[in-house]
Amino acid sequence: MKLTSSIDAGLRGAILLTLGQPRGILLIDIDQRGVNRSFWAIAFCLPAVVCLRMLDWIGGPLPAAPIHAMALHVVAFVVTWLLFAVLTHRLAPRLSRMALWPIMIAAWNWCSVTENGLLLLGCLPGFFGAPPIVDQAAQVFTFGWALWVEWFAFRLAFGAGPLLAVWLVMVDQSIGMGVALLEALLTPGP
């Protein structure tokens, strides 16, 4: 499969999974090249990641060195992503799921694009001046939906039971929180 076809299939698969359609998993390219290509999802997530950080700055203080802070945020985002991939690659044999790791990581990569899109979508009501209750409800709803998408992808692609899928989501979120804490310590204040 060509690069563009692999990316198209991955994004279409992720959209279907986000909408709760299990057949989305069948669209994702899972040969070795397809799994490697699924890391292009990082680039597709970057616009949403940058927009989310900028929206955060609109609602709060701007850091002393915004360009440095944004670069650090992007690096932290990529490091978090790769840490999860490496950790699950090491854990998969211990969970007797090494054969399923390629489809799991490819599905997780592509679903991360729709998850970040959901997070951005949830911030838009507040940006456009919606009442705080609507803003908060939208953010809670889209955050919950994003977590569900990740859980659903783990269930389908990794053959994970409900608790293992929850645990994997928690591992991913814990890595993200740990790296975010380190990022906050390294970001120059206002």
C-alpha positions in Angstrom: 0.0 0.0 0.0 1.3 3.5 -0.9 2.0 6.0 1.9 -1.0 8.2 1.0 -3.3 5.1 0.8 -2.0 3.9 4.1 -2.6 7.3 5.8 -6.1 7.6 4.2 -7.0 4.1 5.4 -5.7 4.8 8.9 -7.6 8.1 9.2 -10.8 6.6 7.8 -10.5 3.7 10.2 -10.0 6.0 13.1 -13.0 8.0 12.2 -15.2 4.9 12.1 -13.8 3.7 15.4 -14.5 7.1 16.9 -18.1 6.7 15.8 -18.2 3.3 17.5 -18.0 1.2 14.3 -15.7 -1.8 14.9 -15.2 -2.2 11.1 -12.9 0.7 11.3 -10.2 -1.6 12.6 -10.3 -3.5 9.3 -9.3 -0.4 7.3 -6.0 0.2 9.2 -2.9 -0.9 7.3 -1.2 -3.4 9.7 1.7 -4.8 7.7 5.1 -3.6 9.0 5.2 -0.7 6.6 1.7 0.3 7.6 2.5 0.2 11.3 5.6 2.3 10.7 3.5 4.7 8.6 0.9 5.0 11.4 3.4 7.2 13.3 2.6 9.9 10.7 -0.4 10.4 13.0 1.9 12.4 15.2 2.2 15.1 12.4 -1.6 15.0 12.0 -2.1 15.7 15.7 0.3 18.6 15.9 -2.1 21.3 14.7 -4.7 20.3 17.4 -2.0 20.1 20.0 -0.7 23.6 19.1 -4.2 25.0 19.0 -5.1 23.5 22.4 -2.0 25.1 24.0 -2.8 28.4 22.4 -6.3 28.3 23.7 -4.9 27.5 27.1 -2.8 30.6 26.9 -5.7 32.7 25.9 -7.5 31.7 29.1 -4.4 32.2 31.3 -1.0 33.9 31.5 1.3 33.8 28.5 4.7 32.2 29.3 7.8 34.4 29.4 9.2 32.8 26.2 6.1 31.5 24.2 8.1 30.1 21.3 10.4 28.2 23.7 7.3 27.0 25.7 5.5 25.8 22.5 8.6 24.0 21.2 9.0 22.3 24.6 5.3 21.4 24.5 5.6 19.8 21.1 8.7 17.8 22.2 6.9 16.7 25.3 4.0 15.6 23.2 6.2 13.5 20.9 8.1 12.0 23.8 4.9 11.0 25.6 3.7 9.3 22.4 6.9 7.4 21.8 7.2 6.4 25.5 3.8 4.7 25.3 4.7 2.9 22.1 8.0 1.6 23.6 6.4 0.6 26.9 3.5 -1.3 25.2 6.0 -3.0 22.9 7.9 -4.2 26.0 4.7 -5.2 27.8 3.0 -7.0 24.9 5.0 -10.2 25.3 4.3 -10.3 29.0 0.6 -10.0 28.3 0.8 -12.8 25.6 -0.2 -10.3 22.9 2.9 -9.6 21.0 1.3 -10.7 17.7 -1.5 -8.1 18.3 0.9 -5.2 19.2 1.3 -4.0 15.6 -2.5 -3.5 15.0 -2.9 -2.1 18.5 -0.2 0.5 18.1 -1.4 1.4 14.5 -5.0 1.8 15.8 -3.9 3.8 18.8 -1.8 6.0 16.6 -4.6 6.8 14.2 -7.2 7.1 16.9 -5.0 9.7 18.6 -5.8 12.0 15.6 -9.5 11.9 16.3 -9.0 12.0 20.0 -7.0 15.3 19.8 -9.6 16.6 17.4 -12.3 15.8 20.0 -10.3 17.6 22.7 -10.0 20.7 20.4 -13.7 20.5 19.6 -14.6 20.5 23.3 -12.7 23.8 23.8 -14.5 25.7 21.1 -17.7 26.6 23.0 -15.7 28.4 25.6 -13.5 30.1 23.0 -16.6 31.5 21.3 -18.0 32.8 24.6 -20.5 30.1 25.6 -21.6 30.2 29.2 -19.2 28.3 31.6 -21.6 25.4 32.2 -21.8 24.8 28.4 -18.0 25.2 28.0 -17.3 22.7 30.9 -19.9 20.2 29.7 -18.5 20.2 26.2 -14.9 19.7 27.5 -16.0 16.9 29.9 -18.1 15.2 27.1 -15.3 15.3 24.5 -12.6 14.3 27.0 -14.8 11.3 28.0 -15.4 10.4 24.3 -11.7 10.6 23.6 -10.9 8.2 26.5 -13.7 5.9 25.3 -12.2 5.9 21.7 -8.8 4.8 23.1 -10.5 2.1 25.3 -12.5 0.9 22.4 -9.4 0.7 20.1 -7.6 -1.4 22.8 -10.5 -3.7 23.1 -10.7 -4.4 19.4 -7.1 -4.3 18.3 -5.3 -5.8 21.3 -8.0 -8.3 22.2 -8.1 -6.6 25.7 -10.8 -7.3 28.2 -12.5 -4.2 29.7 -10.1 -4.0 32.7 -6.9 -4.4 30.6 -8.2 -1.8 28.2 -8.9 0.6 31.2 -5.4 -0.2 32.5 -3.8 0.7 29.1 -5.7 4.0 29.0 -4.5 4.7 32.5 -0.9 3.9 31.6 -1.2 6.3 28.6 -2.7 9.1 30.7 -0.2 8.6 33.5 2.7 8.9 31.0 1.1 12.0 29.7 0.7 13.5 33.1 4.2 12.7 34.2 5.7 14.3 31.1 3.4 17.3 31.4 4.6 17.8 35.0 8.2 17.7 33.8 7.3 20.1 31.0 5.7 22.5 33.5 8.9 22.4 35.6 11.0 23.3 32.5 8.7 26.0 31.1 9.8 29.5 32.0 6.9 31.2 33.9 5.2 34.5 33.0 
